[in-house]
């Protein structure tokens, strides 16, 4: 019950509860008020809450007005505390200044030459460049991996972190302050549901107080016609990544001789043209900071400016107060790492949560076909044959381990195929590993190697080049061959997904081997 002072909070169950939600665009019904109060109390208390509301009761608008009101109230708390503290004459000035500065807490990142960005890894690479035994001057050097040793890599990482942290105390260097912004992540199953959420958000007064960024997939946000024409989601992701990696490769391999016979590098002619316009990218970020946009708005803005909205939205996540994203971007660890999402001390709201279990099951299912295994093996074998005299023992060992795994997977699919072409076998993870005699392989270290060494792009890059040369020699260039080249990364990614699944606890899943034609 509201008292005579028209307080927006009412007493209930021994604590003050907010009842007034002024951002609601019209007079709310009692069921909407109850829902907003329950959500606000849940956020205030912390922990996990399961809330439901009948269809047609304005659930989305109630979530927005309650959760964002709580976010604004949290932002005001330190200011009120600092106002009260300034009236206390017994406190020294430095203490009052400290309290007043609490809402302005910022991370300070120092950019230093040689250590903070690159650090020991750059020093290691420079030494390797000077060692002719490790890096040569051949035309395929762009595909050659740096030497890798998991134990040495960990020691270098620890030394790099130690050096970078100690250097932060030194004077000098360029400082860049990044504000720490409390966040609410709103997650829904489809992009259309996210668009509806943003539409409702624009109806409230929060549109002028809360910064919102909407994250989407490459398929939904890409504006490069060459990539979009591929249609398939996996092909679009592959091509986008390939364009970025090819930009670096082109820089290292495009060399011509000048008038004095010396080799010099030419300007890169590769890479996605939508990522080269820094000034336009800044304009896009400015627009995103000022206006709430859904997927369609982002694509329209990206086309008008000629810059990539996919990477533009990703760059805005650190400063956004409300991040709207689909299930896959949040629930998959690799996606969270790619987007640099930090959920610590943040609010996570999952819409349509009854779909969560099925979505997680679908996302973490992994599958690889016999044709993909054959293609992966083709790339690994040709890569090892070409570079075996240049690769260090660490790289050779891990590549050979990958080949052992691929051959084992092939063997179980090809075994007695003529007699059991329709057999489907289900087994636990350990049973599967023991049956192939690969239970002694450290799959966690192998996954770490694949991620750190970027072997997928090195191996597929060389394999695609080799296939192109074979096509030119035979004078039979066709779309089928091009599709075969493009699917190489898909095969490697499928293999990585399988390895990740095999690293789970034994009771957590089942391996299904299907020999159907």
Order of alpha helices (4+ residues) and beta strands (2+ residues): beta-beta-alpha-alpha-alpha-beta-alpha-alpha-beta-beta-alpha-beta-alpha-alpha-alpha-beta-beta-alpha-alpha-alpha-beta-alpha-alpha-beta-alpha-alpha-alpha-beta-alpha-alpha-alpha-alpha-alpha-beta
